[in-house]
Amino acid sequence: MRRIERELSAKTTEITERLEQLAGRLHELDPAELDQLKRQIDLQLMLFEHPGPESMDGKADKD
């Protein structure tokens, strides 16, 4: 379980950093790009809210 928590924390940090980079460019994106970005964020949130039995690398977690 701790391995999953570490992987989740790392992915959350990565997503946060990438969103911060994008924040400065939001005014440059057209509506279709903003829509796609929203869908990607929603998908990531859904994956975090409903994790499967496998770890982030696709292998069964042994912890």
BELFEN-V402801 format. One record per pair of residues at least 24 apart in sequence whose ideal C-beta (glycine too) atoms are under 10 Angstrom apart, sorted by the first residue. I is the first residue (numbers start at 1). J is the second residue. If there is no record, write none. Layout:
i=I j=J
i=I j=J
This chain:
i=1 j=55
i=1 j=61
i=1 j=63
i=2 j=61
i=2 j=63
i=3 j=55
i=3 j=56
i=3 j=57
i=3 j=59
i=3 j=61
i=3 j=62
i=3 j=63
i=4 j=51
i=4 j=54
i=4 j=55
i=4 j=56
i=4 j=61
i=4 j=63
i=5 j=63
i=6 j=55
i=6 j=56
i=6 j=63
i=7 j=51
i=7 j=55
i=7 j=56
i=7 j=57
i=7 j=61
i=8 j=47
i=8 j=48
i=8 j=51
i=8 j=55
i=8 j=56
i=10 j=56
i=11 j=44
i=11 j=47
i=11 j=48
i=11 j=56
i=12 j=44
i=12 j=48
i=15 j=40
i=15 j=41
i=15 j=44
i=15 j=45
i=15 j=48
i=19 j=44
